[in-house]
Amino acid sequence: MLEYTKMVLQKVSFDKFLFANELKKSLKWLQSSEILALHAWAIATFAMYSDVIKDVFDKMK
């Protein structure tokens, strides 16, 4: 499921709103170990959305 989530995020990365929505949805599907891996990958891959990534993962806690 993690690889599928990465693929979806890459496809919607042209739009900040879609990216945020898909990131939020993915947190419902993934296991905790996958969430940690997704967080690290998202920060490394989508630095331009660091504010969105931080916001989504902070709300998860």
N, C-alpha and C positions, 0 to 999 in steps of 0.2 A: 504494500500500500504506500510505502514511503516513496518508492520510485514513481509511482503513478502521480502522487502529490507533487513531486518535483516537476514532472512533465507538465501538469496543469498550470503550475505557477509560472513556468517559463512561457507558456502560451498566452497567459493573461497579463504578463508583465508590462505590456504596452499601456495599461490603464491602472492607475493607483487604486481606484475604487474596487475594481474587479480583483486586483491582487489582494487587497485587504480582506475582501469577502471570502475568497478561496482559501486564504491562509487561516481565517477563523474556522471555516468548515473543516479543514484538514485536522485541526486540533481535536475535533470530536471523534475522528476515526482512528487516530494513531495511538499506539501504546506509548508509555512514558519514555522509554529508551529511544523510540523513533522521533518523539517530539524534540528531544535534546539534539539529535542528529539533524533534524530539520532546522532547528534554530541556528545552529552553527553554519549549515549550508546556506540558509537564506541570507544571513549576514554577509557571508563571503561572496555570494553570487549577486545579491541585489543591494549593494551599498546605497544606491540612490533612494531606496525605500527604508532606510534604517529607522526612520521615525515611525513608520507604519509597523515594522517588525517589532520594534521595542514596545509599542502600544499594545499590539495584539498579544504578545507573550506576557506582558505585565498584567493584563486583564485576566489572563488564564490562572494566575496564581491565587 
